[in-house]
Amino acid sequence: MENKQFYHLCGDGPESRNFITCKADFRAAFNLVGVCAANTDAVVVSFSIEESHGHYLLWATKSDSIAFKDKYESLYRHSASRTRKKGNELCLDFELYPIDTEAYLLNVAAYTIIQATKDGKPVMFYDYRWGTGSMYFRDKNHIPVWYFDDNGVIQEPVRFDNLGRTEQREIVHSRTLTLPDDWLICNGLILPSNYVDVARFEEIYRSHNRFRVFTASSKAREEELRRIMSAYHGVTLEDLEARSLCGDLCKTIFGTRDPRRLNAVQRVNLAQQLRRQYRMTFRQLATLVRLDEKELRINVRT
């Protein structure tokens, strides 16, 4: 049985080109976090979304985290296809990073919500509409930022089952997926209070002051996060070099240079050895050993 742990899901800014191109994209990317939370077993603990990428903290098994990632990518691609102009195609490159130390967790949890402020937007993270920074260590009388419309007027949330079918589909961006009837919607947004595990986030820091310290992310802590993420993400080698290394290793272990001659278990083993020796990305491994990337992510230890 798989154990649950924290995972950091994020898009690679330079690779995830044109993630957000308009306000409709922001709304879709925001709402689809809730849709995926409702339709997978992954628990969302925090997130923030910017034009070039998003950061999401999940509590789940490895399989459920991958299911969340794959569903989010698929739904967002479908939604974005309606807002893209020719020559402005979407390129997504999301990655899952397992969080296996308390130090990493303390840094990355704050990192997932402070992005807008850290990247120079003239807004504090707790006022940022497209993230959950406003939810933690707040007074019970705090009014969520999503209750305010574009004119600053507070709107009343409505239950999902009180919306018309067309409006429901516009919110979930799917004809087959839905939300629990009692989930609340406000200003066309799925309220994160329906699904975000605020208590689990607050347990990471345990006090207001400790949380304050880590939201003031230092350059050293940020560089350490990027180092860990880069090491886990892996390296994409030139195709010819990667195929040569794969063939050599396959020959050494199994007596053939052709991975197609191997059974599924042997291919996973080959991918494991390639990952261990050369830190190849899962995407490249899937191509080399001819297995589904999702299956490799589940079965290859990192």
C-alpha positions as CSV (number, residue, x, y, z in Angstrom):
1,M,0.0,0.0,0.0
2,E,1.4,3.4,-1.0
3,N,2.1,6.0,1.7
4,K,1.0,9.6,1.5
5,Q,3.5,12.4,1.6
6,F,3.8,16.0,0.4
7,Y,4.5,16.6,-3.3
8,H,5.4,19.9,-5.0
9,L,3.9,20.2,-8.4
10,C,5.1,23.0,-10.6
11,G,5.5,24.1,-14.1
12,D,8.9,25.0,-15.5
13,G,8.6,28.7,-16.4
14,P,10.9,28.7,-19.5
15,E,9.4,25.4,-20.8
16,S,5.7,26.0,-20.0
17,R,5.4,28.7,-22.6
18,N,2.2,30.8,-22.7
19,F,0.7,29.1,-19.6
20,I,-1.5,32.2,-19.0
21,T,-2.4,34.6,-21.8
22,C,-5.6,36.3,-20.6
23,K,-7.9,36.5,-17.6
24,A,-10.0,33.6,-18.9
25,D,-6.8,31.4,-18.6
26,F,-6.3,32.6,-15.0
27,R,-9.9,31.6,-14.1
28,A,-9.6,28.2,-15.8
29,A,-6.2,27.4,-14.2
30,F,-7.6,28.4,-10.8
31,N,-10.9,26.6,-11.1
32,L,-9.3,23.4,-12.5
33,V,-7.3,23.0,-9.2
34,G,-10.7,22.5,-7.5
35,V,-12.0,20.3,-10.3
36,C,-9.0,18.0,-10.0
37,A,-9.2,18.0,-6.2
38,A,-12.8,16.9,-6.4
39,N,-12.1,14.2,-9.0
40,T,-8.9,12.7,-7.6
41,D,-7.8,11.5,-4.2
42,A,-5.0,14.1,-3.9
43,V,-5.4,16.8,-1.3
44,V,-4.5,20.4,-2.2
45,V,-2.7,22.2,0.6
46,S,-1.7,25.4,-1.2
47,F,-1.0,26.9,-4.6
48,S,-0.4,30.0,-6.6
49,I,-0.6,30.7,-10.3
50,E,1.3,33.1,-12.5
51,E,1.5,33.9,-16.2
52,S,4.4,31.5,-16.8
53,H,3.8,28.8,-14.3
54,G,2.0,27.5,-11.2
55,H,3.1,26.0,-7.9
56,Y,0.9,23.5,-6.0
57,L,1.5,21.6,-2.7
58,L,-0.2,18.3,-2.6
59,W,-0.7,15.6,0.1
60,A,-1.2,12.3,-1.5
61,T,0.3,9.0,-2.6
62,K,2.6,9.0,-5.5
63,S,-0.1,7.5,-7.8
64,D,-2.7,10.0,-6.7
65,S,-0.3,12.9,-7.2
66,I,0.4,11.7,-10.7
67,A,-3.3,11.4,-11.4
68,F,-3.8,15.0,-10.3
69,K,-1.0,16.2,-12.4
70,D,-2.2,14.3,-15.5
71,K,-5.8,15.4,-15.1
72,Y,-4.8,19.0,-14.5
73,E,-2.6,19.1,-17.6
74,S,-5.2,17.4,-19.8
75,L,-8.1,19.7,-18.7
76,Y,-6.0,22.9,-18.9
77,R,-4.8,22.0,-22.4
78,H,-8.4,21.5,-23.5
79,S,-9.5,24.8,-21.9
80,A,-6.5,26.7,-23.3
81,S,-7.2,25.4,-26.9
82,R,-10.2,27.8,-26.9
83,T,-8.2,30.9,-26.0
84,R,-5.1,30.4,-28.2
85,K,-4.5,32.1,-31.4
86,K,-2.4,30.5,-34.1
87,G,1.3,30.7,-33.3
88,N,0.5,31.1,-29.6
89,E,0.3,27.4,-28.8
90,L,0.4,26.1,-25.2
91,C,3.5,24.2,-24.0
92,L,3.2,22.6,-20.6
93,D,6.0,21.0,-18.7
94,F,4.8,20.2,-15.2
95,E,7.0,18.2,-12.8
96,L,6.3,16.5,-9.4
97,Y,8.9,16.7,-6.7
98,P,8.6,14.5,-3.6
99,I,9.2,16.3,-0.4
100,D,11.2,14.1,2.0
101,T,12.7,16.4,4.6
102,E,11.2,18.9,7.0
103,A,13.6,21.6,5.9
104,Y,12.5,21.2,2.3
105,L,8.8,21.2,3.3
106,L,9.2,24.4,5.4
107,N,10.8,26.2,2.5
108,V,8.6,24.9,-0.4
109,A,5.2,25.3,1.4
110,A,5.9,29.1,1.7
111,Y,7.4,29.1,-1.8
112,T,4.1,27.9,-3.3
113,I,2.2,30.9,-2.1
114,I,4.6,33.9,-2.2
115,Q,5.4,33.7,-5.9
116,A,3.4,36.8,-7.0
117,T,5.1,39.1,-4.5
118,K,8.5,37.5,-4.9
119,D,8.4,37.9,-8.7
120,G,7.7,41.6,-8.4
121,K,3.9,42.0,-8.7
122,P,2.6,45.0,-6.8
123,V,0.5,42.8,-4.4
124,M,1.1,41.0,-1.2
125,F,0.7,37.3,-1.4
126,Y,-2.2,37.3,1.0
127,D,-4.1,39.7,-1.3
128,Y,-3.3,37.7,-4.5
129,R,-6.5,36.4,-6.2
130,W,-4.9,33.5,-8.0
131,G,-3.4,31.7,-5.0
132,T,-4.3,30.5,-1.6
133,G,-1.9,32.8,0.4
134,S,-4.9,34.6,2.0
135,M,-6.1,31.4,3.8
136,Y,-3.5,30.7,6.4
137,F,-3.2,32.0,10.0
138,R,-6.2,34.3,9.4
139,D,-8.8,35.6,11.8
140,K,-12.1,33.8,11.6
141,N,-13.8,37.0,10.5
142,H,-11.5,37.5,7.5
143,I,-13.4,38.0,4.2
144,P,-11.8,35.8,1.5
145,V,-10.3,37.8,-1.4
146,W,-12.5,35.8,-3.9
147,Y,-15.7,37.3,-2.5
148,F,-14.9,40.8,-4.0
149,D,-15.9,41.5,-7.6
150,D,-13.8,43.7,-9.9
151,N,-15.4,46.8,-8.4
152,G,-14.6,45.8,-4.8
153,V,-18.2,44.8,-4.0
154,I,-18.7,41.7,-1.8
155,Q,-20.7,39.0,-3.5
156,E,-22.6,36.2,-1.9
157,P,-21.4,32.7,-2.7
158,V,-23.8,30.2,-4.3
159,R,-24.0,26.4,-4.2
160,F,-22.8,24.6,-7.3
161,D,-26.1,22.8,-7.6
162,N,-28.0,26.1,-7.8
163,L,-26.1,27.0,-11.0
164,G,-27.5,26.3,-14.5
165,R,-26.0,23.4,-16.5
166,T,-24.2,25.8,-18.9
167,E,-22.7,27.8,-16.1
168,Q,-21.6,24.6,-14.3
169,R,-19.8,23.4,-17.4
170,E,-18.1,26.8,-17.9
171,I,-16.7,26.5,-14.4
172,V,-15.5,22.9,-14.5
173,H,-14.4,23.1,-18.2
174,S,-15.6,19.6,-18.8
175,R,-18.8,17.8,-20.0
176,T,-18.0,14.7,-18.0
177,L,-16.6,15.9,-14.6
178,T,-18.6,17.7,-11.9
179,L,-18.3,19.1,-8.4
180,P,-20.1,18.2,-5.1
181,D,-23.5,19.9,-5.0
182,D,-22.7,21.8,-1.8
183,W,-19.4,23.4,-3.0
184,L,-19.6,27.2,-3.0
185,I,-18.9,29.4,-6.1
186,C,-18.3,33.1,-6.0
187,N,-17.7,35.5,-8.9
188,G,-17.4,32.4,-11.1
189,L,-14.6,30.9,-9.1
190,I,-14.6,27.6,-7.1
191,L,-13.8,28.8,-3.6
192,P,-10.6,27.1,-2.4
193,S,-12.3,26.7,1.1
194,N,-14.2,23.8,-0.5
195,Y,-11.1,21.7,-0.8
196,V,-7.8,23.3,0.5
197,D,-6.5,21.6,3.6
198,V,-5.7,24.8,5.6
199,A,-5.1,22.9,8.9
200,R,-2.4,20.7,7.3
201,F,-0.6,23.8,5.9
202,E,-0.7,25.5,9.3
203,E,0.6,22.3,11.0
204,I,3.8,22.7,8.9
205,Y,4.6,25.9,10.7
206,R,2.7,25.6,14.0
207,S,2.8,29.3,14.8
208,H,2.1,32.6,13.1
209,N,5.6,33.8,13.8
210,R,7.3,30.8,12.3
211,F,5.1,31.2,9.2
212,R,6.1,34.8,9.0
213,V,9.8,33.9,9.0
214,F,9.5,31.5,6.1
215,T,7.4,33.8,4.0
216,A,10.3,36.1,4.0
217,S,12.1,33.7,1.7
218,S,15.8,34.3,1.7
219,K,17.9,34.0,-1.4
220,A,19.9,31.1,0.1
221,R,16.7,29.1,0.8
222,E,15.4,29.9,-2.7
223,E,18.6,28.7,-4.3
224,E,18.5,25.5,-2.3
225,L,15.0,24.8,-3.5
226,R,16.0,25.4,-7.1
227,R,19.0,23.1,-6.6
228,I,16.8,20.3,-5.3
229,M,14.3,20.8,-8.0
230,S,16.9,20.8,-10.8
231,A,18.5,17.6,-9.4
232,Y,15.2,15.8,-9.3
233,H,13.9,17.0,-12.7
234,G,16.8,15.4,-14.4
235,V,18.8,16.2,-17.6
236,T,17.6,16.0,-21.1
237,L,20.5,14.7,-23.2
238,E,20.8,14.9,-27.0
239,D,18.8,12.1,-28.6
240,L,21.7,10.4,-30.2
241,E,23.7,10.4,-27.0
242,A,20.7,9.2,-24.9
243,R,20.0,6.3,-27.4
244,S,23.6,5.3,-27.3
245,L,23.8,5.3,-23.5
246,C,20.5,3.4,-23.4
247,G,21.7,0.8,-25.9
248,D,25.1,0.3,-24.1
249,L,23.4,-0.2,-20.7
250,C,20.7,-2.5,-22.2
251,K,23.5,-4.6,-23.8
252,T,25.4,-4.8,-20.5
253,I,22.4,-5.8,-18.4
254,F,20.3,-7.9,-20.8
255,G,22.5,-8.8,-23.7
256,T,20.7,-6.8,-26.3
257,R,20.9,-3.2,-27.4
258,D,17.1,-3.1,-28.3
259,P,14.8,-2.3,-25.3
260,R,11.9,-3.5,-27.5
261,R,13.1,-7.0,-26.9
262,L,12.6,-6.6,-23.1
263,N,9.5,-7.4,-21.1
264,A,7.8,-4.6,-19.0
265,V,9.7,-5.4,-15.8
266,Q,13.0,-5.4,-17.6
267,R,12.2,-2.1,-19.2
268,V,11.4,-0.5,-15.8
269,N,14.7,-1.9,-14.5
270,L,16.5,-0.4,-17.5
271,A,14.8,3.0,-16.9
272,Q,15.7,2.8,-13.2
273,Q,19.4,2.3,-14.1
274,L,19.4,5.1,-16.6
275,R,17.8,7.4,-14.1
276,R,20.3,6.5,-11.4
277,Q,23.4,6.8,-13.6
278,Y,22.5,9.7,-15.9
279,R,19.6,11.5,-14.2
280,M,17.6,11.5,-17.4
281,T,14.2,13.0,-17.3
282,F,11.1,10.8,-17.1
283,R,9.9,12.1,-20.5
284,Q,13.2,11.0,-22.2
285,L,13.2,7.7,-20.3
286,A,9.7,6.9,-21.5
287,T,10.8,7.4,-25.1
288,L,13.9,5.3,-24.7
289,V,12.4,2.3,-23.1
290,R,9.0,2.6,-24.8
291,L,6.9,2.7,-21.7
292,D,4.2,5.2,-20.6
293,E,5.7,8.1,-18.7
294,K,3.0,7.8,-16.0
295,E,3.9,4.2,-15.3
296,L,7.6,5.1,-15.1
297,R,6.9,7.8,-12.6
298,I,5.1,5.3,-10.4
299,N,7.6,2.5,-10.7
300,V,11.0,4.1,-10.9
301,R,12.5,5.1,-7.6
302,T,14.1,8.5,-7.4
